Amino acid sequence: MTLAEAAAALKSGAVSSRELTEACLNRMARLDPKLHAVAGLDEADALAQADAADRARAEGGGLGALHGVPLAHKDMYYREGRVSACGSVIRKDFVPDHTATALRRLDAAGALDIARLHMVEFAFGVTGHNAVAGTPRNPWNTDHMTGGSSSGAGAAVAARLCFGALGSDTGGSIRLPAACCGLVGMKPTYGRVSRHGAMPLAHSLDTVGPLTRTVRDNALMMQAIAGFDANDPVTAEVPVGDYLAGLDKDVRGLKVGMPESFFYDGVAPEVRALVDASLKVFEDLGCVVVPVKIPDAVQIMNRLTNLITATEGAAVHTRWMAERAADYGPQTRARLAIGLFTPASLYLRVLTLRKQLTREFCDQVFGRVDALHTPLMVMPVPTLAESDMAANPGFADYLLRIGHNTRPGNFLGLPGLNVPCGFTPDGLPCSFQLMGRPYDEGTLYRLGHAYQQATDWHGRAPEIARQAS
């Protein structure tokens, strides 16, 4: 079952929360030794949550939209009294004294939180490699990368270990694992979802969002977590709206932009063919495909996003870098070291430039179209060996290429939705990205859902997951 189907089955009484949770726990026991997606699991607590959800349903009363559905989340969301290791050795015993706003809102919707999921160390990386806590494996082919930094979330949801997961996206860390693992991933508008109680990486870029199997599932989770939070001063007091009510609206007449530059630079032919085919589906649905000139400044946004991430990340890690540098993995340590030496004048100039470039991009692109359609990755999903820092002398440029189409969205603060659109000849998933106006996640969901109603890519499951059913 998808998340939405599970929620409906629970509501009708066709299945109990305990049955769903036991199924998830059994799959974790069978599959996780091969996938390394689960960072922490308390089976007794998970079943206690499920039993409490079943009792609440039996007693009647108002229940949330996710009541009794087992979820699991990236190991950077704090829950009071529970370890949050953040993919690191340094925080392996860290127990927070408060709970993240996103988790509290999912709790309020009735969702279960049954496991912590592995991640890239301190969320510093787009490939999924973790030299200190172990690297999750891609369920479609365990020799290939999951994408990062929400690596365990991508693997767990794709392998059906849980019905959905929270990730985080600073430079592509929701959308890239979603793309590599054949999932839907939403990077919301900067300020749409509270980061309170989530491990900080780069406060000017960090966003919180869900990874799920379908667009409807994703909208369900986003509906629960979006909105203003006084504990996070960058959250916006902008009405959230009803994502679910808009899903089934006709998309005829919506203008979908096809970029004339940048987003197709260096795209592999097999990726181009699948992304072009997905654009044809939108045309068949009655959307108007509009070629769009992309502002030249987008060419530098990848590197500017890296600069902000390294600089703000270094500010968070200054003391540990001085006192515990040997406890970091080599990739994390190298990227933090770069940030320690960024001139303050350069960093501040980039932040000032960001506002102007965002305004220009939105005027030029979203003055013409309702959403921009791009490849999510310009290459097929790399192998773990190809994307390993130690084996790749051109690693810095390789990272830029992996995140080529995701980091502009982070720099501009715009929402981006990853949607699977087929498989490359090596059997790995391929995706397109829909980018939208600030706070217009609803239009992206509407378009993505229409695409999934016309195709069946989202219904495919990795062989490892089918064998475990």
C-alpha positions in Angstrom: 0.0 0.0 0.0 1.0 3.6 -0.5 0.8 6.0 2.4 -2.6 7.3 1.3 -3.9 3.8 0.8 -2.6 2.8 4.3 -4.2 5.8 5.9 -7.5 4.9 4.1 -7.3 1.2 5.2 -6.7 2.3 8.8 -9.6 4.7 8.7 -12.0 2.0 7.3 -10.8 -0.6 9.8 -9.5 -2.9 7.1 -6.1 -3.1 8.8 -4.7 -2.1 12.2 -1.8 0.1 13.0 -0.1 -2.8 14.7 -0.4 -5.0 11.6 1.2 -2.2 9.4 3.9 -1.6 11.9 4.7 -5.3 12.3 4.9 -5.5 8.5 7.4 -2.6 8.4 9.5 -4.0 11.2 9.6 -7.4 9.5 10.8 -5.9 6.3 13.4 -3.9 8.1 14.7 -7.1 9.7 14.8 -8.9 6.4 16.1 -6.1 4.1 18.1 -3.7 6.2 21.2 -6.0 6.5 21.5 -5.4 2.7 20.5 -1.8 2.6 21.9 -0.2 5.8 19.1 2.3 5.9 18.1 2.1 9.6 20.2 4.0 12.1 18.2 3.3 15.2 15.2 1.2 16.0 13.2 0.4 19.2 10.7 -2.3 18.2 8.9 -2.3 21.6 8.4 1.5 21.3 7.2 1.2 17.7 4.6 -1.4 18.6 3.6 0.6 21.7 2.9 3.6 19.4 0.9 1.3 17.1 -1.2 -0.1 19.9 -1.9 3.4 21.3 -3.1 4.5 17.8 -5.4 1.5 17.6 -6.8 2.2 21.0 -7.4 5.8 20.1 -9.3 4.7 16.9 -11.4 2.3 18.9 -12.4 5.0 21.3 -13.5 7.3 18.5 -13.1 11.1 18.4 -11.2 13.2 16.0 -8.2 11.6 14.4 -5.5 13.1 12.2 -5.1 12.3 8.5 -2.0 10.1 9.1 -3.4 8.4 12.2 -1.6 5.1 12.8 0.6 5.2 9.7 4.3 4.1 10.3 6.9 6.6 9.2 10.6 6.9 9.8 12.9 9.9 9.4 16.4 11.1 8.7 18.5 10.9 11.8 18.7 14.7 12.3 15.2 15.4 13.6 15.4 15.8 17.3 13.0 13.9 19.6 13.2 14.6 23.3 14.9 11.8 25.1 16.0 9.9 22.0 19.4 9.8 20.4 19.9 11.9 17.3 23.3 11.0 15.9 23.2 13.1 12.7 25.2 10.4 10.8 28.2 11.2 12.9 30.6 9.8 15.6 30.6 13.2 17.3 26.9 13.1 18.1 26.5 9.3 18.5 25.3 9.8 22.1 23.5 13.2 21.7 20.0 13.2 23.3 18.1 16.4 22.7 15.8 18.0 25.3 13.1 19.0 22.8 11.2 17.7 19.7 11.4 19.1 16.2 8.4 21.1 15.1 8.0 18.9 12.0 7.9 15.7 14.2 5.4 17.3 16.6 3.1 18.2 13.6 3.3 14.7 12.3 2.5 13.4 15.8 -0.5 15.7 15.9 -1.6 14.2 12.5 -1.4 10.7 14.2 1.6 9.4 12.4 4.0 6.9 14.1 7.7 7.5 14.2 9.2 4.0 14.2 12.9 4.4 13.3 15.8 6.8 12.7 17.3 6.6 9.2 20.9 6.8 8.2 22.2 9.9 6.5 25.4 11.5 5.2 27.6 12.8 8.1 26.1 16.1 9.3 24.2 16.2 5.9 27.4 17.2 4.1 27.2 15.4 0.8 25.0 14.6 -2.2 26.2 11.0 -3.0 25.1 9.2 0.2 28.6 8.0 1.2 29.3 8.0 4.9 32.8 7.0 6.0 32.0 7.0 9.8 28.5 5.5 10.0 28.3 3.4 6.9 26.8 4.0 3.5 23.1 3.1 2.6 22.6 1.1 -0.5 20.2 1.7 -3.4 17.4 -0.9 -3.4 17.3 -0.8 -7.3 21.0 -1.9 -7.4 23.1 -2.0 -4.3 26.2 -1.2 -6.3 24.8 2.3 -7.0 24.5 5.4 -4.8 21.3 6.4 -3.1 22.0 10.1 -3.4 22.4 12.2 -0.3 22.3 13.5 2.2 18.9 11.9 3.0 20.3 8.5 1.9 18.6 6.2 4.4 15.3 7.9 3.8 15.6 7.3 0.0 16.5 3.6 0.5 13.9 2.9 3.2 10.9 4.4 1.4 11.9 2.8 -1.9 12.3 -0.6 -0.3 8.9 -0.2 1.5 10.4 -0.3 5.0 8.1 2.6 5.9 5.4 4.6 4.2 7.2 7.9 4.0 10.1 9.8 5.6 11.3 13.4 6.3 14.5 14.4 4.6 16.2 17.8 4.4 17.4 19.7 1.4 20.2 22.3 1.4 21.6 21.6 -2.0 19.5 18.8 -3.3 19.4 16.4 -0.3 15.7 15.4 -0.7 15.4 15.5 -4.5 18.6 13.6 -5.2 17.8 10.6 -3.1 14.3 10.7 -4.4 15.7 10.7 -8.0 18.2 7.9 -7.3 15.7 5.7 -5.6 12.6 6.3 -7.8 10.6 8.4 -5.3 8.7 11.7 -5.1 10.6 14.3 -3.1 9.6 17.9 -2.3 12.0 20.7 -1.5 9.5 23.3 -0.3 10.0 27.1 -0.5 12.5 28.4 2.0 10.5 29.3 5.0 7.5 27.1 4.2 8.3 24.4 6.8 9.9 25.0 10.3 13.5 23.8 10.8 13.1 24.1 14.6 14.6 21.0 16.2 16.3 19.9 13.0 20.1 19.7 12.8 21.4 22.9 11.1 23.7 22.7 8.1 23.3 26.1 6.4 20.6 28.2 7.9 20.2 30.4 4.8 19.4 27.3 2.6 18.1 24.5 4.9 14.6 23.2 4.1 12.5 20.3 5.5 10.4 18.1 3.3 9.1 14.5 2.6 10.1 11.6 0.5 7.3 9.3 -0.6 6.3 6.9 -3.3 3.5 9.1 -4.8 2.7 12.7 -5.2 -0.5 12.2 -3.2 1.5 10.7 -0.3 3.9 13.6 -0.5 1.1 16.2 -0.3 -0.4 14.4 2.7 2.8 14.7 4.6 3.5 18.3 3.5 -0.1 19.3 4.6 0.8 18.1 8.1 4.1 19.9 8.5 3.8 23.2 6.5 3.1 26.6 8.1 4.4 29.3 10.3 6.3 28.4 13.5 7.4 31.1 16.0 10.3 28.9 16.9 11.8 29.3 13.4 12.0 33.0 12.6 12.4 32.4 8.8 9.0 30.6 8.5 6.6 32.7 6.6 3.1 33.7 7.6 1.8 32.8 4.2 -1.4 30.6 4.1 -0.6 27.0 3.3 -3.8 26.2 1.4 -5.2 22.7 0.8 -2.7 20.7 -1.3 -5.0 17.6 -1.4 -8.1 19.5 -2.6 -6.1 20.8 -5.6 -4.5 17.5 -6.7 -7.3 16.4 -9.1 -7.9 19.7 -10.7 -7.6 19.7 -14.5 -4.1 20.8 -15.7 -5.2 21.9 -19.1 -4.0 25.3 -20.0 -1.2 25.4 -17.3 2.0 26.6 -18.8 5.0 24.3 -18.3 8.4 25.9 -19.1 11.2 24.1 -21.0 14.5 25.8 -20.2 16.6 26.8 -23.3 19.8 26.8 -21.4 21.7 25.5 -18.3 19.5 22.7 -17.1 20.2 20.5 -20.1 24.0 21.3 -20.1 25.9 17.9 -20.3 22.7 15.8 -20.1 23.2 12.2 -21.0 21.2 11.0 -24.0 19.4 8.3 -22.1 18.3 10.8 -19.5 17.3 13.3 -22.1 15.0 10.8 -23.9 13.1 10.0 -20.7 12.7 13.6 -19.6 11.6 14.6 -23.1 9.0 11.8 -23.0 7.7 13.1 -19.7 7.3 16.6 -21.2 5.2 15.0 -24.0 2.9 13.5 -21.4 2.2 17.1 -20.1 1.4 18.2 -23.6 -1.0 15.2 -24.0 -2.7 16.3 -20.7 -3.4 19.7 -22.3 -0.6 21.7 -20.8 1.1 24.4 -22.9 4.9 23.8 -23.2 6.7 27.1 -23.4 10.4 27.5 -24.2 11.9 29.7 -21.5 15.2 31.7 -21.5 17.0 31.2 -18.2 18.8 34.2 -16.7 22.6 33.9 -17.3 23.2 34.3 -13.5 22.0 30.7 -13.0 25.4 29.6 -14.2 27.1 30.6 -11.0 24.4 29.5 -8.5 25.8 26.0 -8.1 29.1 27.3 -6.8 27.5 30.1 -4.8 25.3 27.5 -3.0 28.4 25.5 -2.2 30.1 28.6 -0.8 27.1 29.4 1.5 26.8 25.8 2.6 30.5 25.5 3.4 30.7 28.9 5.2 27.6 28.5 7.3 28.4 24.9 8.0 31.9 25.8 9.2 30.3 28.3 11.6 28.3 25.5 13.1 31.3 23.2 13.4 34.1 25.6 14.4 34.6 24.2 17.9 34.4 20.5 16.8 36.8 21.1 13.9 39.3 22.6 16.3 38.9 19.9 19.0 37.7 16.7 17.2 38.8 17.0 13.5 39.9 13.4 13.5 36.3 12.3 14.3 35.0 13.6 10.9 35.0 11.6 7.7 37.4 12.9 5.1 34.7 14.4 2.8 33.0 16.3 5.6 36.2 17.5 7.0 37.5 18.7 3.6 34.3 20.7 2.8 34.2 22.3 6.3 37.8 23.3 6.0 37.0 25.3 2.8 34.3 27.1 4.7 36.6 28.1 7.5 38.6 30.3 5.1 35.8 32.1 3.2 36.2 35.9 3.5 33.3 37.5 5.4 33.1 40.2 2.7 32.6 37.5 0.0 30.0 35.6 2.0 27.9 38.8 2.7 28.1 39.9 -0.9 26.7 36.5 -2.0 23.8 36.8 0.4 23.0 40.3 -0.9 23.2 39.2 -4.5 20.9 36.4 -3.8 17.8 38.6 -3.4 18.4 40.4 -6.6 19.0 37.1 -8.6 15.9 35.5 -7.1 13.7 38.5 -8.2 15.2 38.4 -11.7 14.8 34.7 -12.1 11.1 34.7 -10.9 10.3 37.7 -13.2 11.9 36.2 -16.2 10.7 32.6 -15.8 7.5 32.6 -13.7 6.4 35.7 -15.5 5.8 33.4 -18.5 5.0 29.9 -17.0 3.4 28.2 -14.1 6.2 25.7 -13.5 9.6 25.0 -14.9 10.3 21.4 -16.1 13.9 20.2 -16.0 15.9 17.0 -15.7 16.6 16.3 -12.0 20.1 14.8 -12.6 21.9 15.2 -15.9 23.5 11.7 -15.6 22.2 8.2 -14.9 22.6 7.2 -11.2 26.3 6.7 -10.6 27.8 3.7 -8.9 29.1 3.9 -5.4 32.6 3.5 -6.8 32.2 6.3 -9.3 30.9 8.7 -6.7 33.5 7.9 -4.0 35.7 10.8 -3.1 38.7 8.5 -2.6 38.5 7.0 -6.1 37.7 10.2 -8.0 40.4 12.8 -8.4 38.0 15.3 -9.9 35.5 14.8 -7.0 34.7 18.5 -6.5 33.6 19.0 -10.1 31.8 15.7 -10.0 29.8 16.9 -7.0 28.9 20.1 -8.9 27.7 17.9 -11.8 25.5 15.7 -9.6 23.8 18.8 -8.0 23.8 20.8 -11.2 20.1 21.1 -11.4 19.2 21.1 -7.7 21.3 23.8 -6.2 19.8 26.7 -8.1 16.5 26.0 -6.4 18.2 26.2 -3.0 20.0 29.4 -3.8 16.8 31.0 -5.0 14.7 29.5 -2.2 12.1 28.1 -4.7 10.1 24.9 -4.4 11.1 21.9 -6.4 9.4 18.5 -6.8 11.1 15.4 -8.0 8.9 13.0 -10.0 10.1 9.6 -11.4 9.8 9.3 -15.2 11.2 5.9 -16.1 14.4 3.9 -16.0 17.7 4.2 -17.8 19.1 1.1 -19.7 21.0 0.1 -16.6 17.7 -0.4 -14.7 18.1 2.7 -12.4 15.4 5.3 -11.9 15.3 8.6 -13.8 13.3 11.7 -12.8 12.3 15.2 -13.8 12.0 18.2 -11.6 9.2 20.8 -11.4 10.2 24.2 -10.1 7.7 26.8 -9.1 7.0 30.2 -7.7 7.6 30.9 -4.0 4.9 29.2 -1.8 3.3 27.6 -4.9 3.9 23.9 -3.9 0.2 23.3 -4.7 0.7 23.8 -8.5 3.7 21.5 -8.5 1.7 18.8 -6.7 -1.2 19.3 -9.1 1.1 18.8 -12.2 3.0 15.9 -10.6 -0.2 14.1 -9.7 -1.6 14.5 -13.1 1.6 13.0 -14.6 1.3 10.0 -12.2 -2.3 9.5 -13.1 -1.2 9.2 -16.8 1.8 6.9 -16.1 2.8 4.0 -13.9 6.5 4.6 -13.1 5.6 5.3 -9.4 4.0 1.9 -9.1 7.2 0.0 -9.9 9.1 -1.6 -7.0 12.7 -2.7 -6.8 13.2 -6.5 -7.0 14.6 -6.6 -3.5 11.3 -5.2 -2.2 9.1 -7.5 -4.3 11.1 -10.5 -3.0 10.4 -9.4 0.6 6.6 -9.1 0.1 
